[in-house]
Amino acid sequence: MTSAEEHKRNFEQFMADINEKIRANLLVERQKIVAFDASEASTNILEYFLHKKNIIPSGFRVNHNYFVSEKRAERYLDFDFPKKKELIMLMVNQEELRNLLCYGKEKEEEKVKEAIVNLNKITKIIKGELEEKNETK
């Protein structure tokens, strides 16, 4: 069973890996890794958020596969939480970008950057929601 703090650490590790690829100018060459990292980072920060808000019990797992469609995400996340609709749409977009970048031919750098921008939007929303009650500590 993964604790909220472990999800936060996982998120930070995935972000560090993405930032290493950015600094080394390896976004295109390592796009599959970046796409995987961005997807897993978004899943971990969402799960961290849901745990910190006491919306899900320990043991509840959020899987990136929940976000292959909005309908499927709504089915797995059949409870209410702040910014749910917006977060689900961004998570579905993140899953689409993961699949696009991880499978098939190499894509252009802009697509890789799009996955990072999308992850940053998810992160900003969640951090904003947690900072309302200073829950990021």
ABEGO torsion letter per residue (X at the ends): XBBAAAAAAAAAAAAAAAAAAAAAGAAAAAAAAAAAAAAAAAAAAAAAAAAAAGABBBGBBBBAAAAABAAAAAAABABBBBGAAAAAAAAAAAAAAAAAAABEBBBBAAAAAAAAAAAAAAAAAAAAAAAAAGAAX
